[in-house]
Amino acid sequence: MPDDTKTRHLVGVWNPSYGADVMESHILLLRDFAQLHRAGEIDEEQVYVWWGKIRSSRRQTALEHLDDILSIESELGENDAEREVQLYLTDYRSLYVAHVGQITADDVREDEGELLHLPQVYKKDDIHCDCWFMLWDIRRLVSDDTLAVVDELKKLRNTAYHDMPVSIYGGMVNLPLIVTRPDGARYFEPDVRNQLTDDRYWVEFDGEHSGIGATERELREHCFGEEPWARLDPGTRTFIATAEKLYRDHRNDVAFDFSPVLIDFAKAFEVQVNIFLKDALQRLKPLDRTVNLDGKSTDLAKGGPYSLGTLALILGEMDVVNGLLKRQFASGGEWFTASLPAIIKELADVRNRAAHSSSLDRETVRTLRNRYLGVGCEGDFVKLAKVRI
């Protein structure tokens, strides 16, 4: 596993004064390329969009830390497939993370072929950019929730400010910030993406899961609490909020098939449990985490992401692995290894029925949804959020 705490990332702000649709224009253009690729009309190498660091009209000199920004290019080496450089982009209400494929100070507008990968905002005569970032994919982390943006940015460390947590209150100067991420979180692993998005890019997936910002905010404020909600992976939060919004929109419709609600809850568990399991497994010796899985000798730390059924098998029925895993948790280990397997096994069984065209009624989903979110009890997702390696 690469040491992602040493990988440098960047944080930038998009300025609505250049047009209210600055972020939207990048997303739509990248989404178009992604769909063309899936239709077989272009190669994967052509799926990207350029993001320019627009120079303020009040600043005539180059960025003081431009050389430092450009030096991050060396961390994009193809020899380390798991290392990813991230560009975080915010307008302080929403937050996105982009997968950086290239960084350059050359004006990409001088290459006629690159104009196809540029939103219209950069084609204006009065726009000048200090540098350019080639973005392979863009993923939404927070939608329309400033407090959640604050919580997410706190997870980053500003290298120019004694590695203190990034703050939007007085800390967004000399942009883009160069930051590190102590938790080593990665957002664009192909195997994880393909399992959760059905082989689509995140920029496509997010387009189909829009309008959940208010639901995410309400879940954070009135259900989970700020700290547990912030501890969940953004993908987990997206699936929970999507399931909850769909349930609320149709809870009075007795003829509605509630299967999609349960399927999204299942994906939320898959995302979060895989993250914790992978982290815990990597702390074990290779021999201790090697088991017979599907008739093959498998190092569990090198496999995955695993389906709910396989997760239930690993946590609930492999006693030696279960006992060793329990010791890797600072809190919540007993619940994670003893109670969680039964929860996800039950969910896997119900989800499998739903996935094979067996519709689910409102009462079945309501009962499980209440248990997961904590209606009248401490929710399973809240318990999961409290787990600490």
C-alpha positions as CSV (number, residue, x, y, z in Angstrom):
1,M,0.0,0.0,0.0
2,P,1.5,3.4,-0.9
3,D,2.0,5.9,1.8
4,D,-0.6,8.4,0.8
5,T,0.1,10.7,3.8
6,K,3.1,11.8,1.7
7,T,1.1,12.4,-1.4
8,R,0.4,16.1,-1.9
9,H,-3.1,17.2,-3.0
10,L,-4.5,20.6,-3.9
11,V,-7.5,22.7,-2.8
12,G,-9.0,25.4,-5.0
13,V,-12.1,27.6,-5.1
14,W,-14.2,28.3,-8.1
15,N,-15.4,31.9,-8.4
16,P,-19.0,32.4,-9.3
17,S,-18.2,35.8,-10.8
18,Y,-16.9,33.9,-13.9
19,G,-20.3,32.4,-14.3
20,A,-22.7,30.5,-12.1
21,D,-22.2,27.4,-14.1
22,V,-18.4,27.1,-13.8
23,M,-18.4,23.8,-12.0
24,E,-21.4,22.6,-14.0
25,S,-19.7,23.3,-17.3
26,H,-16.7,21.1,-16.4
27,I,-19.0,18.3,-15.1
28,L,-21.2,18.3,-18.2
29,L,-18.3,18.3,-20.6
30,L,-16.5,15.4,-18.7
31,R,-19.8,13.5,-18.5
32,D,-20.2,13.8,-22.3
33,F,-16.7,12.3,-22.9
34,A,-17.4,9.5,-20.4
35,Q,-20.6,8.6,-22.2
36,L,-18.9,8.7,-25.6
37,H,-16.3,6.3,-24.2
38,R,-18.9,3.8,-22.9
39,A,-20.6,4.0,-26.3
40,G,-17.3,2.9,-27.9
41,E,-16.8,6.2,-29.8
42,I,-13.6,7.4,-28.1
43,D,-10.8,5.8,-26.2
44,E,-10.5,6.1,-22.4
45,E,-7.5,8.4,-22.8
46,Q,-9.8,11.0,-24.3
47,V,-12.0,11.2,-21.1
48,Y,-10.8,14.3,-19.4
49,V,-11.4,18.0,-18.9
50,W,-9.0,20.8,-18.2
51,W,-9.4,23.0,-15.1
52,G,-7.5,26.3,-15.2
53,K,-6.3,28.3,-12.2
54,I,-7.8,31.6,-13.3
55,R,-5.6,34.5,-12.4
56,S,-7.3,37.4,-10.6
57,S,-7.4,40.6,-12.6
58,R,-5.9,42.4,-9.6
59,R,-2.8,40.2,-9.6
60,Q,-0.3,40.7,-12.3
61,T,2.6,38.5,-11.1
62,A,2.9,34.7,-11.2
63,L,1.8,32.6,-8.2
64,E,4.6,32.6,-5.6
65,H,4.2,28.8,-5.1
66,L,3.7,27.9,-8.7
67,D,6.9,25.8,-8.8
68,D,5.7,23.8,-5.8
69,I,2.4,23.2,-7.6
70,L,4.1,22.0,-10.8
71,S,6.4,19.7,-8.8
72,I,3.4,17.6,-7.8
73,E,3.5,16.4,-11.4
74,S,6.2,14.1,-10.3
75,E,3.8,12.3,-7.9
76,L,1.6,11.3,-10.9
77,G,4.0,8.5,-11.9
78,E,2.4,5.6,-13.7
79,N,4.5,3.1,-11.9
80,D,2.4,3.5,-8.8
81,A,-1.1,2.7,-9.9
82,E,-2.7,3.1,-6.5
83,R,-1.4,6.6,-5.8
84,E,-3.8,9.4,-6.8
85,V,-3.4,13.1,-6.7
86,Q,-6.6,14.9,-5.8
87,L,-7.8,18.4,-6.5
88,Y,-10.5,19.6,-4.1
89,L,-12.8,22.3,-5.4
90,T,-15.3,24.3,-3.5
91,D,-17.5,27.4,-3.5
92,Y,-17.8,27.0,0.3
93,R,-21.4,25.5,0.0
94,S,-20.5,22.4,-2.0
95,L,-17.3,20.4,-2.3
96,Y,-16.0,18.2,-5.2
97,V,-12.8,16.1,-5.5
98,A,-11.2,15.6,-8.9
99,H,-8.7,12.9,-10.0
100,V,-5.7,14.8,-11.4
101,G,-3.9,13.3,-14.5
102,Q,-1.6,16.1,-15.4
103,I,-0.4,19.5,-14.2
104,T,1.2,22.1,-16.6
105,A,2.0,25.8,-16.8
106,D,1.7,25.6,-20.6
107,D,-1.3,27.3,-22.0
108,V,-3.4,24.3,-23.3
109,R,-5.5,26.7,-25.3
110,E,-2.7,27.0,-27.8
111,D,-3.2,23.3,-28.8
112,E,-6.2,23.1,-31.1
113,G,-7.0,19.6,-30.1
114,E,-7.3,20.5,-26.4
115,L,-9.9,23.1,-27.1
116,L,-12.5,20.3,-27.2
117,H,-11.7,19.5,-23.6
118,L,-12.1,23.1,-22.4
119,P,-15.3,24.7,-21.1
120,Q,-16.4,27.9,-22.7
121,V,-15.3,30.1,-19.7
122,Y,-11.6,29.7,-20.7
123,K,-12.2,30.8,-24.3
124,K,-12.9,34.4,-23.2
125,D,-10.1,36.9,-24.1
126,D,-9.8,38.4,-20.6
127,I,-9.2,35.0,-18.9
128,H,-5.6,34.2,-18.0
129,C,-4.6,31.0,-16.1
130,D,-1.5,30.4,-14.0
131,C,-1.6,26.6,-14.5
132,W,-3.8,23.8,-15.7
133,F,-5.0,20.5,-14.3
134,M,-6.1,17.6,-16.4
135,L,-9.0,16.0,-14.6
136,W,-9.9,12.4,-15.3
137,D,-13.0,12.2,-13.1
138,I,-14.9,14.5,-10.7
139,R,-16.8,13.3,-7.7
140,R,-19.2,15.2,-5.4
141,L,-18.4,15.1,-1.7
142,V,-20.8,17.6,-0.3
143,S,-23.8,19.3,-1.8
144,D,-25.2,22.6,-0.5
145,D,-24.0,22.3,3.1
146,T,-21.3,24.7,4.3
147,L,-20.9,23.0,7.7
148,A,-20.3,19.7,6.0
149,V,-17.7,21.4,3.7
150,V,-15.9,22.7,6.8
151,D,-15.9,19.1,8.3
152,E,-14.5,17.6,5.1
153,L,-11.7,20.2,4.6
154,K,-10.6,19.6,8.2
155,K,-9.4,16.2,7.1
156,L,-6.7,17.9,5.0
157,R,-3.5,19.4,6.3
158,N,-2.1,22.7,4.9
159,T,1.6,22.3,4.2
160,A,2.1,26.0,4.1
161,Y,0.6,26.5,7.5
162,H,2.4,24.1,9.8
163,D,0.3,21.2,8.6
164,M,-2.7,22.6,10.4
165,P,-6.2,21.4,9.3
166,V,-7.6,23.4,6.3
167,S,-10.1,26.0,7.4
168,I,-12.4,28.1,5.1
169,Y,-12.3,30.9,7.8
170,G,-9.2,32.8,7.0
171,G,-7.3,29.8,5.7
172,M,-8.1,30.0,2.0
173,V,-5.2,32.2,0.9
174,N,-2.6,31.7,-1.8
175,L,-4.8,29.3,-3.7
176,P,-4.6,26.5,-4.7
177,L,-3.5,25.2,-1.3
178,I,-1.0,22.3,-1.2
179,V,-2.3,19.8,1.3
180,T,-1.7,16.2,2.5
181,R,-4.3,13.7,3.8
182,P,-3.3,11.8,6.9
183,D,-6.0,9.2,6.5
184,G,-4.8,8.3,3.0
185,A,-8.4,8.3,1.6
186,R,-8.6,7.5,-2.1
187,Y,-11.7,8.2,-4.2
188,F,-11.0,6.9,-7.6
189,E,-9.9,3.2,-7.3
190,P,-11.3,1.5,-10.4
191,D,-12.4,-1.7,-8.7
192,V,-14.4,0.2,-6.1
193,R,-15.9,2.5,-8.6
194,N,-16.9,-0.3,-11.0
195,Q,-18.6,-2.2,-8.2
196,L,-20.6,0.8,-6.9
197,T,-21.4,2.6,-10.1
198,D,-21.9,-0.3,-12.5
199,D,-18.7,0.6,-14.5
200,R,-19.6,4.3,-14.9
201,Y,-17.5,7.3,-14.0
202,W,-18.2,9.1,-10.8
203,V,-19.2,12.2,-12.7
204,E,-21.9,10.1,-14.4
205,F,-23.0,8.5,-11.1
206,D,-23.4,11.8,-9.3
207,G,-25.6,13.1,-12.1
208,E,-28.1,10.3,-11.3
209,H,-27.9,11.0,-7.6
210,S,-28.6,14.7,-7.5
211,G,-31.0,16.6,-5.3
212,I,-29.9,14.9,-2.1
213,G,-28.1,17.8,-0.4
214,A,-31.1,18.7,1.8
215,T,-31.5,15.1,2.9
216,E,-27.8,14.7,3.7
217,R,-27.9,17.9,5.8
218,E,-31.0,16.7,7.7
219,L,-29.5,13.3,8.4
220,R,-26.3,15.0,9.7
221,E,-28.2,17.4,11.9
222,H,-31.1,15.4,13.2
223,C,-30.1,11.7,12.9
224,F,-26.4,11.0,13.0
225,G,-24.8,14.0,14.6
226,E,-22.0,15.9,13.0
227,E,-19.0,13.8,14.1
228,P,-20.5,10.3,13.2
229,W,-21.8,11.7,9.8
230,A,-18.4,13.2,9.0
231,R,-16.6,9.9,9.8
232,L,-18.6,8.0,7.1
233,D,-17.1,7.9,3.6
234,P,-18.7,10.3,1.1
235,G,-19.9,7.3,-0.9
236,T,-21.6,5.8,2.1
237,R,-23.3,9.1,2.8
238,T,-24.5,9.4,-0.8
239,F,-26.1,6.0,-0.8
240,I,-27.7,6.5,2.6
241,A,-29.2,9.9,1.6
242,T,-30.3,8.5,-1.8
243,A,-32.1,5.6,-0.1
244,E,-33.7,7.9,2.5
245,K,-34.9,10.5,0.0
246,L,-36.4,7.8,-2.2
247,Y,-38.2,6.3,0.8
248,R,-39.6,9.6,1.9
249,D,-40.8,10.5,-1.6
250,H,-42.8,7.2,-1.8
251,R,-43.5,6.2,1.7
252,N,-47.3,6.8,1.2
253,D,-47.4,4.9,-2.1
254,V,-48.4,1.4,-1.2
255,A,-48.0,0.2,-4.8
256,F,-44.3,1.4,-5.0
257,D,-41.5,-1.2,-5.3
258,F,-39.2,-0.3,-2.4
259,S,-36.4,-2.5,-3.7
260,P,-34.1,0.4,-4.8
261,V,-34.3,1.9,-1.3
262,L,-32.9,-1.3,0.2
263,I,-30.3,-1.7,-2.6
264,D,-28.9,1.7,-1.8
265,F,-28.7,0.9,1.9
266,A,-26.9,-2.3,1.0
267,K,-24.3,-0.3,-1.1
268,A,-23.8,2.1,1.8
269,F,-22.9,-0.9,4.1
270,E,-20.7,-2.3,1.4
271,V,-18.7,0.9,1.0
272,Q,-18.1,1.5,4.7
273,V,-17.5,-2.1,5.8
274,N,-15.0,-2.7,3.0
275,I,-13.1,0.4,4.1
276,F,-12.8,-0.6,7.7
277,L,-12.1,-4.3,6.8
278,K,-9.3,-3.4,4.4
279,D,-7.6,-1.1,7.0
280,A,-7.8,-3.7,9.7
281,L,-6.6,-6.5,7.4
282,Q,-3.5,-4.6,6.3
283,R,-2.4,-4.6,10.0
284,L,-2.3,-8.4,10.1
285,K,0.5,-10.6,8.9
286,P,0.0,-12.0,5.3
287,L,-0.2,-15.5,6.6
288,D,-2.9,-14.6,9.2
289,R,-5.1,-13.0,6.5
290,T,-4.7,-15.7,3.9
291,V,-7.8,-18.0,3.7
292,N,-9.6,-20.4,1.4
293,L,-12.1,-18.2,-0.4
294,D,-14.2,-19.7,-3.2
295,G,-11.8,-22.6,-3.4
296,K,-8.7,-20.5,-3.8
297,S,-6.0,-19.4,-1.4
298,T,-6.6,-15.6,-1.0
299,D,-4.8,-12.8,0.8
300,L,-7.9,-10.9,1.9
301,A,-6.1,-7.6,2.1
302,K,-5.3,-7.8,-1.6
303,G,-8.8,-8.7,-2.7
304,G,-12.0,-6.8,-2.7
305,P,-14.0,-4.8,-2.6
306,Y,-16.2,-7.6,-1.3
307,S,-19.9,-8.1,-1.7
308,L,-22.2,-8.1,1.4
309,G,-22.4,-11.9,1.3
310,T,-18.6,-12.3,1.3
311,L,-18.2,-9.6,4.0
312,A,-20.6,-11.6,6.2
313,L,-18.6,-14.8,5.5
314,I,-15.3,-13.1,6.3
315,L,-16.5,-11.4,9.5
316,G,-18.9,-14.1,10.8
317,E,-17.6,-17.5,9.8
318,M,-13.8,-17.3,9.6
319,D,-13.1,-17.6,13.3
320,V,-9.3,-17.2,13.2
321,V,-9.5,-14.0,11.0
322,N,-12.4,-12.7,13.2
323,G,-10.4,-13.0,16.4
324,L,-7.4,-11.3,14.9
325,L,-9.5,-8.5,13.4
326,K,-11.1,-7.7,16.7
327,R,-7.8,-6.7,18.2
328,Q,-7.2,-4.1,15.5
329,F,-10.1,-1.8,16.7
330,A,-9.7,1.0,19.2
331,S,-13.5,1.0,19.6
332,G,-16.5,-0.8,18.2
333,G,-14.5,-4.0,17.4
334,E,-16.7,-6.3,19.4
335,W,-19.8,-5.0,17.5
336,F,-18.0,-5.0,14.2
337,T,-17.0,-8.6,14.4
338,A,-19.8,-10.1,16.5
339,S,-23.1,-8.2,15.6
340,L,-22.4,-6.7,12.2
341,P,-22.0,-10.0,10.3
342,A,-25.6,-11.0,11.1
343,I,-26.9,-7.6,10.1
344,I,-25.2,-7.6,6.7
345,K,-26.1,-11.3,6.1
346,E,-29.8,-10.5,6.6
347,L,-29.5,-7.5,4.3
348,A,-27.7,-9.5,1.7
349,D,-30.4,-12.1,1.6
350,V,-33.2,-9.5,1.3
351,R,-31.1,-7.5,-1.3
352,N,-30.6,-10.6,-3.4
353,R,-34.3,-11.2,-3.6
354,A,-34.8,-7.6,-4.6
355,A,-32.1,-7.8,-7.2
356,H,-33.8,-10.8,-8.8
357,S,-37.0,-9.0,-9.7
358,S,-38.8,-9.8,-6.4
359,S,-40.3,-6.5,-5.4
360,L,-40.1,-5.4,-1.7
361,D,-43.1,-4.0,0.1
362,R,-43.1,-0.9,2.2
363,E,-43.3,-2.6,5.6
364,T,-40.3,-4.8,5.0
365,V,-38.1,-1.9,4.0
366,R,-39.5,0.4,6.6
367,T,-38.6,-2.0,9.4
368,L,-35.0,-2.3,8.1
369,R,-34.7,1.4,7.4
370,N,-35.7,2.3,10.9
371,R,-33.2,-0.1,12.3
372,Y,-30.4,1.2,10.1
373,L,-31.1,4.9,10.7
374,G,-32.0,4.6,14.3
375,V,-35.8,5.4,14.5
376,G,-36.6,4.4,18.1
377,C,-33.1,2.9,18.6
378,E,-29.4,3.6,18.1
379,G,-29.0,3.1,14.3
380,D,-26.7,0.5,12.8
381,F,-25.1,3.1,10.6
382,V,-24.4,5.3,13.7
383,K,-22.7,2.3,15.3
384,L,-20.7,1.7,12.2
385,A,-19.6,5.4,12.1
386,K,-18.3,5.0,15.7
387,V,-16.0,2.1,14.8
388,R,-12.3,3.2,15.0
389,I,-9.3,1.2,13.9
